[in-house]
Amino acid sequence: MIAFCTHHVNLYSFYLLHLFLQGFGGHIMVHSSGKGYVQGVELFRMGQTNILGRYPFHFHVLGEECSDCYFKENSIHKSFYRCISIHGTHSTTVSENVGYDVTGYCYYLEDGVEEDNILSFNLAAHIHPVSNIIANAGGGQYIPVFAQSKDLINPADVTASGFYITNLHNDVIGNACSGGWSGYALPVLHSPIGSHKNVNMRPGNRLTKTFDGNTAHSTGWWWSHAGAIYSGGSLYYSSQYPSRLEYNAGRDQAKGGRSPCLTDYCSTNGDCGSYCFEGERAWYQLSNSKIFLTASSGLSSWSGGMEIEGFEAHDVELGLESLSAIGFGISDFFIECRSGEEWDMPGNPSQVSANGFKWYDTNQEHIITAATFKNCGSRKSDNVYDSSPTRGCSTNSVNGCTSSSSVWSFVVSIVMVMVFPIYIRGYHNKLYPSRKMTHLMLNFH
């Protein structure tokens, strides 16, 4: 079967509407060696809430058979369940689409095996949680585990976001997100799920192909560690009930860690859990990301091991946050904690911090180069910029910050060296030496 739709086709569903933005609309699936070429189509009130496989558009278990297929220049709005799912399909293209007013994750890599696909220049906006169930732990690191249920067929939807990238070995380029629990959710899967659960691979360790030029704004409100780009959250089958999925959205040191490795031990010796030796270890790469108006961090990672180049964050609670013993390599980044514009977010901005960079946990090592911080840290009596209205941030209720805000905030217990030209415009630094600080070097030029 070949599906070919172009040039202003409108597909509307008659629907049954329930509470919490749930509904029962139509769906399109390309499967069984089919081909799909879809362009210029409007999909309105499509998808079926919490029904597996019933999404507005779905590339379903096509392997490499649909490498020339595409879904581009389409609009999906008021969707009852996602925008588009790429499921067990490789090397297809999803580009220049608009997803607006969507329940659940919008652009969705379903089982974790999906690779070499192109997701480029898409928009995801106004994203809603499924069944009104949301992961939230305030300022804590741990969130209760959510289990699969009739109201939550994929428990990861408690962090419904614009993009759900279960496998980083894809080209994710030039996309934009507005709203959602996060903009880009990068959950950790130690093994695939669904119809691919017996495939011997570790999606969470697959190396980045391309993650470049992506932006997010007006997100990260539900949890202080969410991040506009969130590398965290573990999805797995329950040890007690092997067919039931469970999702830990917060800190999970057992199942939530990534260990990118140049040697694919899943294929070389059949053991995905093999130790990756020092000379084989790799880093995930993210480049040219831009974050705006986020009430949590611009980027938050529980696994570290990231090479971040060309990162910008404006009007954020925190520029970057590392929550792992494995550090970051960061170059050419600019954090403007407060731009001076009025915050258009729930709550009072003076209750939101304006922090530059934070690493929480000991034994971390980072390399940071070409960094600029602007209007980060509160103006206060022990700050040399206390009298300057253009340095740091005040505690006003329009575009201010908390009085505890700082440029640097960290726990340290081992050698941590930063060699860089750093430019700080208004700062208040804070160290939390909960363990013995053995060595710390900060070079300012």
Secondary structure as a PSIPRED ss2 file (coil, helix, strand):
# PSIPRED VFORMAT (PSIPRED V4.0)

   1 M C   1.000  0.000  0.000
   2 I E   0.000  0.000  1.000
   3 A E   0.000  0.000  1.000
   4 F E   0.000  0.000  1.000
   5 C E   0.000  0.000  1.000
   6 T C   1.000  0.000  0.000
   7 H C   1.000  0.000  0.000
   8 H C   1.000  0.000  0.000
   9 V E   0.000  0.000  1.000
  10 N E   0.000  0.000  1.000
  11 L E   0.000  0.000  1.000
  12 Y E   0.000  0.000  1.000
  13 S C   1.000  0.000  0.000
  14 F C   1.000  0.000  0.000
  15 Y C   1.000  0.000  0.000
  16 L E   0.000  0.000  1.000
  17 L E   0.000  0.000  1.000
  18 H C   1.000  0.000  0.000
  19 L C   1.000  0.000  0.000
  20 F C   1.000  0.000  0.000
  21 L C   1.000  0.000  0.000
  22 Q C   1.000  0.000  0.000
  23 G E   0.000  0.000  1.000
  24 F E   0.000  0.000  1.000
  25 G C   1.000  0.000  0.000
  26 G E   0.000  0.000  1.000
  27 H C   1.000  0.000  0.000
  28 I E   0.000  0.000  1.000
  29 M E   0.000  0.000  1.000
  30 V E   0.000  0.000  1.000
  31 H C   1.000  0.000  0.000
  32 S C   1.000  0.000  0.000
  33 S C   1.000  0.000  0.000
  34 G C   1.000  0.000  0.000
  35 K E   0.000  0.000  1.000
  36 G E   0.000  0.000  1.000
  37 Y E   0.000  0.000  1.000
  38 V E   0.000  0.000  1.000
  39 Q E   0.000  0.000  1.000
  40 G C   1.000  0.000  0.000
  41 V E   0.000  0.000  1.000
  42 E E   0.000  0.000  1.000
  43 L E   0.000  0.000  1.000
  44 F E   0.000  0.000  1.000
  45 R C   1.000  0.000  0.000
  46 M E   0.000  0.000  1.000
  47 G C   1.000  0.000  0.000
  48 Q E   0.000  0.000  1.000
  49 T C   1.000  0.000  0.000
  50 N C   1.000  0.000  0.000
  51 I C   1.000  0.000  0.000
  52 L C   1.000  0.000  0.000
  53 G C   1.000  0.000  0.000
  54 R C   1.000  0.000  0.000
  55 Y C   1.000  0.000  0.000
  56 P C   1.000  0.000  0.000
  57 F E   0.000  0.000  1.000
  58 H E   0.000  0.000  1.000
  59 F E   0.000  0.000  1.000
  60 H E   0.000  0.000  1.000
  61 V E   0.000  0.000  1.000
  62 L E   0.000  0.000  1.000
  63 G E   0.000  0.000  1.000
  64 E C   1.000  0.000  0.000
  65 E C   1.000  0.000  0.000
  66 C C   1.000  0.000  0.000
  67 S C   1.000  0.000  0.000
  68 D C   1.000  0.000  0.000
  69 C C   1.000  0.000  0.000
  70 Y E   0.000  0.000  1.000
  71 F E   0.000  0.000  1.000
  72 K E   0.000  0.000  1.000
  73 E C   1.000  0.000  0.000
  74 N C   1.000  0.000  0.000
  75 S E   0.000  0.000  1.000
  76 I E   0.000  0.000  1.000
  77 H E   0.000  0.000  1.000
  78 K E   0.000  0.000  1.000
  79 S E   0.000  0.000  1.000
  80 F C   1.000  0.000  0.000
  81 Y C   1.000  0.000  0.000
  82 R C   1.000  0.000  0.000
  83 C C   1.000  0.000  0.000
  84 I E   0.000  0.000  1.000
  85 S E   0.000  0.000  1.000
  86 I E   0.000  0.000  1.000
  87 H E   0.000  0.000  1.000
  88 G E   0.000  0.000  1.000
  89 T E   0.000  0.000  1.000
  90 H C   1.000  0.000  0.000
  91 S C   1.000  0.000  0.000
  92 T C   1.000  0.000  0.000
  93 T E   0.000  0.000  1.000
  94 V E   0.000  0.000  1.000
  95 S E   0.000  0.000  1.000
  96 E C   1.000  0.000  0.000
  97 N C   1.000  0.000  0.000
  98 V E   0.000  0.000  1.000
  99 G E   0.000  0.000  1.000
 100 Y E   0.000  0.000  1.000
 101 D E   0.000  0.000  1.000
 102 V E   0.000  0.000  1.000
 103 T E   0.000  0.000  1.000
 104 G C   1.000  0.000  0.000
 105 Y C   1.000  0.000  0.000
 106 C C   1.000  0.000  0.000
 107 Y E   0.000  0.000  1.000
 108 Y E   0.000  0.000  1.000
 109 L E   0.000  0.000  1.000
 110 E C   1.000  0.000  0.000
 111 D C   1.000  0.000  0.000
 112 G C   1.000  0.000  0.000
 113 V C   1.000  0.000  0.000
 114 E C   1.000  0.000  0.000
 115 E C   1.000  0.000  0.000
 116 D C   1.000  0.000  0.000
 117 N C   1.000  0.000  0.000
 118 I E   0.000  0.000  1.000
 119 L E   0.000  0.000  1.000
 120 S E   0.000  0.000  1.000
 121 F C   1.000  0.000  0.000
 122 N C   1.000  0.000  0.000
 123 L E   0.000  0.000  1.000
 124 A E   0.000  0.000  1.000
 125 A E   0.000  0.000  1.000
 126 H E   0.000  0.000  1.000
 127 I E   0.000  0.000  1.000
 128 H E   0.000  0.000  1.000
 129 P C   1.000  0.000  0.000
 130 V H   0.000  1.000  0.000
 131 S H   0.000  1.000  0.000
 132 N H   0.000  1.000  0.000
 133 I C   1.000  0.000  0.000
 134 I C   1.000  0.000  0.000
 135 A C   1.000  0.000  0.000
 136 N C   1.000  0.000  0.000
 137 A C   1.000  0.000  0.000
 138 G C   1.000  0.000  0.000
 139 G C   1.000  0.000  0.000
 140 G C   1.000  0.000  0.000
 141 Q C   1.000  0.000  0.000
 142 Y C   1.000  0.000  0.000
 143 I C   1.000  0.000  0.000
 144 P C   1.000  0.000  0.000
 145 V C   1.000  0.000  0.000
 146 F E   0.000  0.000  1.000
 147 A E   0.000  0.000  1.000
 148 Q C   1.000  0.000  0.000
 149 S E   0.000  0.000  1.000
 150 K C   1.000  0.000  0.000
 151 D C   1.000  0.000  0.000
 152 L E   0.000  0.000  1.000
 153 I C   1.000  0.000  0.000
 154 N C   1.000  0.000  0.000
 155 P H   0.000  1.000  0.000
 156 A H   0.000  1.000  0.000
 157 D H   0.000  1.000  0.000
 158 V H   0.000  1.000  0.000
 159 T H   0.000  1.000  0.000
 160 A C   1.000  0.000  0.000
 161 S C   1.000  0.000  0.000
 162 G C   1.000  0.000  0.000
 163 F E   0.000  0.000  1.000
 164 Y E   0.000  0.000  1.000
 165 I C   1.000  0.000  0.000
 166 T C   1.000  0.000  0.000
 167 N C   1.000  0.000  0.000
 168 L C   1.000  0.000  0.000
 169 H C   1.000  0.000  0.000
 170 N C   1.000  0.000  0.000
 171 D E   0.000  0.000  1.000
 172 V E   0.000  0.000  1.000
 173 I E   0.000  0.000  1.000
 174 G C   1.000  0.000  0.000
 175 N C   1.000  0.000  0.000
 176 A E   0.000  0.000  1.000
 177 C E   0.000  0.000  1.000
 178 S E   0.000  0.000  1.000
 179 G C   1.000  0.000  0.000
 180 G C   1.000  0.000  0.000
 181 W C   1.000  0.000  0.000
 182 S C   1.000  0.000  0.000
 183 G C   1.000  0.000  0.000
 184 Y E   0.000  0.000  1.000
 185 A E   0.000  0.000  1.000
 186 L E   0.000  0.000  1.000
 187 P E   0.000  0.000  1.000
 188 V E   0.000  0.000  1.000
 189 L C   1.000  0.000  0.000
 190 H C   1.000  0.000  0.000
 191 S C   1.000  0.000  0.000
 192 P C   1.000  0.000  0.000
 193 I C   1.000  0.000  0.000
 194 G H   0.000  1.000  0.000
 195 S H   0.000  1.000  0.000
 196 H H   0.000  1.000  0.000
 197 K C   1.000  0.000  0.000
 198 N C   1.000  0.000  0.000
 199 V C   1.000  0.000  0.000
 200 N C   1.000  0.000  0.000
 201 M C   1.000  0.000  0.000
 202 R C   1.000  0.000  0.000
 203 P H   0.000  1.000  0.000
 204 G H   0.000  1.000  0.000
 205 N H   0.000  1.000  0.000
 206 R C   1.000  0.000  0.000
 207 L C   1.000  0.000  0.000
 208 T C   1.000  0.000  0.000
 209 K C   1.000  0.000  0.000
 210 T E   0.000  0.000  1.000
 211 F E   0.000  0.000  1.000
 212 D E   0.000  0.000  1.000
 213 G C   1.000  0.000  0.000
 214 N C   1.000  0.000  0.000
 215 T E   0.000  0.000  1.000
 216 A E   0.000  0.000  1.000
 217 H E   0.000  0.000  1.000
 218 S E   0.000  0.000  1.000
 219 T E   0.000  0.000  1.000
 220 G C   1.000  0.000  0.000
 221 W C   1.000  0.000  0.000
 222 W C   1.000  0.000  0.000
 223 W C   1.000  0.000  0.000
 224 S C   1.000  0.000  0.000
 225 H C   1.000  0.000  0.000
 226 A C   1.000  0.000  0.000
 227 G C   1.000  0.000  0.000
 228 A C   1.000  0.000  0.000
 229 I E   0.000  0.000  1.000
 230 Y E   0.000  0.000  1.000
 231 S E   0.000  0.000  1.000
 232 G E   0.000  0.000  1.000
 233 G E   0.000  0.000  1.000
 234 S E   0.000  0.000  1.000
 235 L E   0.000  0.000  1.000
 236 Y E   0.000  0.000  1.000
 237 Y E   0.000  0.000  1.000
 238 S C   1.000  0.000  0.000
 239 S C   1.000  0.000  0.000
 240 Q C   1.000  0.000  0.000
 241 Y C   1.000  0.000  0.000
 242 P C   1.000  0.000  0.000
 243 S C   1.000  0.000  0.000
 244 R C   1.000  0.000  0.000
 245 L E   0.000  0.000  1.000
 246 E E   0.000  0.000  1.000
 247 Y E   0.000  0.000  1.000
 248 N E   0.000  0.000  1.000
 249 A C   1.000  0.000  0.000
 250 G C   1.000  0.000  0.000
 251 R C   1.000  0.000  0.000
 252 D C   1.000  0.000  0.000
 253 Q C   1.000  0.000  0.000
 254 A C   1.000  0.000  0.000
 255 K C   1.000  0.000  0.000
 256 G C   1.000  0.000  0.000
 257 G C   1.000  0.000  0.000
 258 R C   1.000  0.000  0.000
 259 S C   1.000  0.000  0.000
 260 P C   1.000  0.000  0.000
 261 C E   0.000  0.000  1.000
 262 L C   1.000  0.000  0.000
 263 T C   1.000  0.000  0.000
 264 D C   1.000  0.000  0.000
 265 Y H   0.000  1.000  0.000
 266 C H   0.000  1.000  0.000
 267 S H   0.000  1.000  0.000
 268 T H   0.000  1.000  0.000
 269 N C   1.000  0.000  0.000
 270 G C   1.000  0.000  0.000
 271 D C   1.000  0.000  0.000
 272 C C   1.000  0.000  0.000
 273 G C   1.000  0.000  0.000
 274 S C   1.000  0.000  0.000
 275 Y C   1.000  0.000  0.000
 276 C C   1.000  0.000  0.000
 277 F C   1.000  0.000  0.000
 278 E H   0.000  1.000  0.000
 279 G H   0.000  1.000  0.000
 280 E H   0.000  1.000  0.000
 281 R E   0.000  0.000  1.000
 282 A C   1.000  0.000  0.000
 283 W C   1.000  0.000  0.000
 284 Y E   0.000  0.000  1.000
 285 Q E   0.000  0.000  1.000
 286 L E   0.000  0.000  1.000
 287 S E   0.000  0.000  1.000
 288 N E   0.000  0.000  1.000
 289 S E   0.000  0.000  1.000
 290 K E   0.000  0.000  1.000
 291 I E   0.000  0.000  1.000
 292 F E   0.000  0.000  1.000
 293 L E   0.000  0.000  1.000
 294 T E   0.000  0.000  1.000
 295 A E   0.000  0.000  1.000
 296 S E   0.000  0.000  1.000
 297 S E   0.000  0.000  1.000
 298 G E   0.000  0.000  1.000
 299 L E   0.000  0.000  1.000
 300 S E   0.000  0.000  1.000
 301 S E   0.000  0.000  1.000
 302 W C   1.000  0.000  0.000
 303 S C   1.000  0.000  0.000
 304 G C   1.000  0.000  0.000
 305 G C   1.000  0.000  0.000
 306 M E   0.000  0.000  1.000
 307 E E   0.000  0.000  1.000
 308 I E   0.000  0.000  1.000
 309 E E   0.000  0.000  1.000
 310 G E   0.000  0.000  1.000
 311 F E   0.000  0.000  1.000
 312 E E   0.000  0.000  1.000
 313 A E   0.000  0.000  1.000
 314 H E   0.000  0.000  1.000
 315 D E   0.000  0.000  1.000
 316 V E   0.000  0.000  1.000
 317 E E   0.000  0.000  1.000
 318 L E   0.000  0.000  1.000
 319 G E   0.000  0.000  1.000
 320 L E   0.000  0.000  1.000
 321 E E   0.000  0.000  1.000
 322 S E   0.000  0.000  1.000
 323 L C   1.000  0.000  0.000
 324 S C   1.000  0.000  0.000
 325 A C   1.000  0.000  0.000
 326 I C   1.000  0.000  0.000
 327 G C   1.000  0.000  0.000
 328 F E   0.000  0.000  1.000
 329 G E   0.000  0.000  1.000
 330 I E   0.000  0.000  1.000
 331 S E   0.000  0.000  1.000
 332 D E   0.000  0.000  1.000
 333 F E   0.000  0.000  1.000
 334 F E   0.000  0.000  1.000
 335 I E   0.000  0.000  1.000
 336 E E   0.000  0.000  1.000
 337 C C   1.000  0.000  0.000
 338 R C   1.000  0.000  0.000
 339 S C   1.000  0.000  0.000
 340 G C   1.000  0.000  0.000
 341 E C   1.000  0.000  0.000
 342 E C   1.000  0.000  0.000
 343 W C   1.000  0.000  0.000
 344 D C   1.000  0.000  0.000
 345 M C   1.000  0.000  0.000
 346 P C   1.000  0.000  0.000
 347 G C   1.000  0.000  0.000
 348 N C   1.000  0.000  0.000
 349 P H   0.000  1.000  0.000
 350 S H   0.000  1.000  0.000
 351 Q H   0.000  1.000  0.000
 352 V C   1.000  0.000  0.000
 353 S C   1.000  0.000  0.000
 354 A C   1.000  0.000  0.000
 355 N E   0.000  0.000  1.000
 356 G E   0.000  0.000  1.000
 357 F E   0.000  0.000  1.000
 358 K E   0.000  0.000  1.000
 359 W E   0.000  0.000  1.000
 360 Y C   1.000  0.000  0.000
 361 D C   1.000  0.000  0.000
 362 T C   1.000  0.000  0.000
 363 N C   1.000  0.000  0.000
 364 Q C   1.000  0.000  0.000
 365 E C   1.000  0.000  0.000
 366 H C   1.000  0.000  0.000
 367 I E   0.000  0.000  1.000
 368 I E   0.000  0.000  1.000
 369 T E   0.000  0.000  1.000
 370 A E   0.000  0.000  1.000
 371 A E   0.000  0.000  1.000
 372 T E   0.000  0.000  1.000
 373 F E   0.000  0.000  1.000
 374 K E   0.000  0.000  1.000
 375 N C   1.000  0.000  0.000
 376 C C   1.000  0.000  0.000
 377 G C   1.000  0.000  0.000
 378 S E   0.000  0.000  1.000
 379 R C   1.000  0.000  0.000
 380 K C   1.000  0.000  0.000
 381 S C   1.000  0.000  0.000
 382 D C   1.000  0.000  0.000
 383 N C   1.000  0.000  0.000
 384 V C   1.000  0.000  0.000
 385 Y C   1.000  0.000  0.000
 386 D C   1.000  0.000  0.000
 387 S C   1.000  0.000  0.000
 388 S C   1.000  0.000  0.000
 389 P C   1.000  0.000  0.000
 390 T C   1.000  0.000  0.000
 391 R C   1.000  0.000  0.000
 392 G C   1.000  0.000  0.000
 393 C E   0.000  0.000  1.000
 394 S C   1.000  0.000  0.000
 395 T C   1.000  0.000  0.000
 396 N C   1.000  0.000  0.000
 397 S C   1.000  0.000  0.000
 398 V C   1.000  0.000  0.000
 399 N C   1.000  0.000  0.000
 400 G C   1.000  0.000  0.000
 401 C C   1.000  0.000  0.000
 402 T C   1.000  0.000  0.000
 403 S C   1.000  0.000  0.000
 404 S C   1.000  0.000  0.000
 405 S C   1.000  0.000  0.000
 406 S C   1.000  0.000  0.000
 407 V C   1.000  0.000  0.000
 408 W E   0.000  0.000  1.000
 409 S E   0.000  0.000  1.000
 410 F E   0.000  0.000  1.000
 411 V C   1.000  0.000  0.000
 412 V C   1.000  0.000  0.000
 413 S C   1.000  0.000  0.000
 414 I C   1.000  0.000  0.000
 415 V C   1.000  0.000  0.000
 416 M E   0.000  0.000  1.000
 417 V E   0.000  0.000  1.000
 418 M E   0.000  0.000  1.000
 419 V C   1.000  0.000  0.000
 420 F C   1.000  0.000  0.000
 421 P C   1.000  0.000  0.000
 422 I E   0.000  0.000  1.000
 423 Y E   0.000  0.000  1.000
 424 I E   0.000  0.000  1.000
 425 R E   0.000  0.000  1.000
 426 G C   1.000  0.000  0.000
 427 Y C   1.000  0.000  0.000
 428 H C   1.000  0.000  0.000
 429 N C   1.000  0.000  0.000
 430 K E   0.000  0.000  1.000
 431 L E   0.000  0.000  1.000
 432 Y C   1.000  0.000  0.000
 433 P C   1.000  0.000  0.000
 434 S C   1.000  0.000  0.000
 435 R C   1.000  0.000  0.000
 436 K C   1.000  0.000  0.000
 437 M C   1.000  0.000  0.000
 438 T C   1.000  0.000  0.000
 439 H C   1.000  0.000  0.000
 440 L E   0.000  0.000  1.000
 441 M E   0.000  0.000  1.000
 442 L E   0.000  0.000  1.000
 443 N C   1.000  0.000  0.000
 444 F C   1.000  0.000  0.000
 445 H C   1.000  0.000  0.000
